[in-house]
Amino acid sequence: MPGTGFNKGYSMSMTVLAIAEQKDGKLSSISYELITAAQKIGGELITVILAENADSLAADLASHGAGKVLAVTTPALKYFNDEIYAAVVSGLIRKYNPKLVIGPATSYGKSLMGRLAALNDAAMASDIVNLHADGDRVIVSRPAYGGNVIFDLSGAEDKIFFATIRPKIFDESKEGTGEGEVVSESPDDAVFQSKTVVQEMVVESGSSVNITEADTIVAAGRGIRGKENLPMIQELADSLGAAVGASRAIVDADWIAYRHQVGQTGKTVNPKLYITAGISGAIQHLVGMQTSKTIVAINRDKEAPIFKVATYGIVGDIFEIVPALTKRIQAGG
Ligand SMILES: Cc1cc2nc3c(=O)[nH]c(=O)nc-3n(C[C@H](O)[C@H](O)[C@H](O)COP(=O)(O)OP(=O)(O)OC[C@H]3O[C@@H](n4cnc5c(N)ncnc54)[C@H](O)[C@@H]3O)c2cc1C
């Protein structure tokens, strides 16, 4: 389509509704990734932000190319309550009639989007890594079998479709890439009725960086020998501004909390840099991290399976290499 500014396959008529995520009044990085993902469809983009004070967040999104930004501000949205959030967004879906609704594949998005799809009697694809429009259809790609297969799913032509976007796949949209209109939406009081009342949110102590959002992760395995050696890993992570990940072996041994676990029964991560220290590379671990952009593995066994997926491998003792790396990084490279 010369001259239209759209590549072949883009839909000029399809409306995409993106549901941004905020925590403690701050936009999560995935919110900007959703904008980039939605722009791949090429139709009208509407972004929704729900918060106790959504106005400044909406202005921020609008300046990042989020299209028309719907801001819903009320104290009832202070804490995430999927029942209330889903009722509010469902009202907006009825009003704006999007073809595709996307949200983040985070705890927030997973809880909200499944409920929304059910309320709207629609299909949903979770954890997608790509999407495009093909005429009036939305085609999304998602991994299966531990990331060994990527397959395409399509929404029905005449139905709304829901999808959650895997974090760290799409680039964050940049500031200054748009000046969208901000619209304040005020749903009826009835949608704020819920059987659940969230009294407070307590942040787990020690959870400095969330592994699913981190650009860099230093992950520890059984090779660290005991809980007392975790500070060595934490120090390397701190020197890089990284989050600490873990194999299931050390979670099961109670050396570190479950929220750090990467893998089949833990979290799927996709950072720019994933460093492993004393992790063998069992398939159940690999499925959670093998899409990381750069993988650096440190293991004293040169036959360890982790080296098959590593970009750079260091065969050696973590008790020598990890402190040496930390020292080097702290000294500025
Ligand atoms: C259904 C199921 C689900 C599972 N889900 C997960 C999951 O989500 N995530 C996960 O991680 N695992 C999972 N597992 C467990 C998985 O199979 C492995 O047991 C686990 O990942 C092993 O953890 P590890 O690599 O830390 O330990 P190990 O396999 O014991 O490896 C330790 C490694 O450290 C190296 N090492 C030891 N000392 C040193 C040293 N001083 N210097 C350098 N290297 C050293 C060794 O050479 C070895 O390679 C699952 C298993 C099952 C059956």
The ligand as a MOL file (V3000), in Angstrom:
LIG
                    3D

  0  0  0     0  0            999 V3000
M  V30 BEGIN CTAB
M  V30 COUNTS 53 58 0 0 0
M  V30 BEGIN ATOM
M  V30 1 C 8.2040 -31.1360 37.2270 0
M  V30 2 C 9.5160 -30.4350 37.5100 0
M  V30 3 C 9.5420 -29.0550 37.4800 0
M  V30 4 C 10.7320 -28.3860 37.7300 0
M  V30 5 N 10.7540 -27.0220 37.6670 0
M  V30 6 C 11.9320 -26.3700 37.7970 0
M  V30 7 C 12.0050 -24.9460 37.6680 0
M  V30 8 O 11.0030 -24.2480 37.4790 0
M  V30 9 N 13.2220 -24.3790 37.7710 0
M  V30 10 C 14.3710 -25.0680 38.0150 0
M  V30 11 O 15.4480 -24.4620 38.1040 0
M  V30 12 N 14.3130 -26.4130 38.1620 0
M  V30 13 C 13.1350 -27.0700 38.0870 0
M  V30 14 N 13.1040 -28.4170 38.2670 0
M  V30 15 C 14.3000 -29.0820 38.7950 0
M  V30 16 C 15.3500 -29.3750 37.7430 0
M  V30 17 O 15.0800 -30.6210 37.1600 0
M  V30 18 C 16.7530 -29.4360 38.3900 0
M  V30 19 O 16.7470 -30.3840 39.4380 0
M  V30 20 C 17.2260 -28.1100 38.9680 0
M  V30 21 O 17.0660 -27.0730 38.0230 0
M  V30 22 C 18.7010 -28.2160 39.3400 0
M  V30 23 O 19.1240 -27.0600 39.9730 0
M  V30 24 P 20.6470 -26.6520 39.9580 0
M  V30 25 O 21.1180 -26.4910 38.5670 0
M  V30 26 O 20.8020 -25.5080 40.8990 0
M  V30 27 O 21.3510 -27.8960 40.6860 0
M  V30 28 P 22.2480 -29.0320 40.1050 0
M  V30 29 O 21.6080 -29.7300 38.9710 0
M  V30 30 O 22.6440 -29.8520 41.2880 0
M  V30 31 O 23.5150 -28.2830 39.5150 0
M  V30 32 C 24.4740 -27.6400 40.2820 0
M  V30 33 C 25.5730 -27.2160 39.3270 0
M  V30 34 O 26.5210 -26.4390 40.0300 0
M  V30 35 C 27.8110 -26.7800 39.5270 0
M  V30 36 N 28.7480 -26.4430 40.5980 0
M  V30 37 C 28.8730 -27.0230 41.8220 0
M  V30 38 N 29.8240 -26.4070 42.5420 0
M  V30 39 C 30.3250 -25.4260 41.7460 0
M  V30 40 C 31.3360 -24.4390 41.9260 0
M  V30 41 N 32.0100 -24.3140 43.0730 0
M  V30 42 N 31.6150 -23.6300 40.9030 0
M  V30 43 C 30.9680 -23.7240 39.7160 0
M  V30 44 N 29.9590 -24.6340 39.4900 0
M  V30 45 C 29.6680 -25.4570 40.5120 0
M  V30 46 C 27.7510 -28.2400 39.2100 0
M  V30 47 O 28.7380 -28.5820 38.2290 0
M  V30 48 C 26.3340 -28.3880 38.6900 0
M  V30 49 O 26.2990 -28.2760 37.2740 0
M  V30 50 C 11.9170 -29.1110 38.0280 0
M  V30 51 C 11.8730 -30.5050 38.0590 0
M  V30 52 C 10.6940 -31.1600 37.7980 0
M  V30 53 C 10.6750 -32.6700 37.8300 0
M  V30 END ATOM
M  V30 BEGIN BOND
M  V30 1 1 1 2
M  V30 2 1 2 3
M  V30 3 2 2 52
M  V30 4 2 3 4
M  V30 5 1 4 5
M  V30 6 1 4 50
M  V30 7 2 5 6
M  V30 8 1 6 7
M  V30 9 1 6 13
M  V30 10 2 7 8
M  V30 11 1 7 9
M  V30 12 1 9 10
M  V30 13 2 10 11
M  V30 14 1 10 12
M  V30 15 2 12 13
M  V30 16 1 13 14
M  V30 17 1 14 15
M  V30 18 1 14 50
M  V30 19 1 15 16
M  V30 20 1 16 17
M  V30 21 1 16 18
M  V30 22 1 18 19
M  V30 23 1 18 20
M  V30 24 1 20 21
M  V30 25 1 20 22
M  V30 26 1 22 23
M  V30 27 1 23 24
M  V30 28 2 24 25
M  V30 29 1 24 26
M  V30 30 1 24 27
M  V30 31 1 27 28
M  V30 32 2 28 29
M  V30 33 1 28 30
M  V30 34 1 28 31
M  V30 35 1 31 32
M  V30 36 1 32 33
M  V30 37 1 33 34
M  V30 38 1 33 48
M  V30 39 1 34 35
M  V30 40 1 35 36
M  V30 41 1 35 46
M  V30 42 1 36 37
M  V30 43 1 36 45
M  V30 44 2 37 38
M  V30 45 1 38 39
M  V30 46 1 39 40
M  V30 47 2 39 45
M  V30 48 1 40 41
M  V30 49 2 40 42
M  V30 50 1 42 43
M  V30 51 2 43 44
M  V30 52 1 44 45
M  V30 53 1 46 47
M  V30 54 1 46 48
M  V30 55 1 48 49
M  V30 56 2 50 51
M  V30 57 1 51 52
M  V30 58 1 52 53
M  V30 END BOND
M  V30 END CTAB
M  END
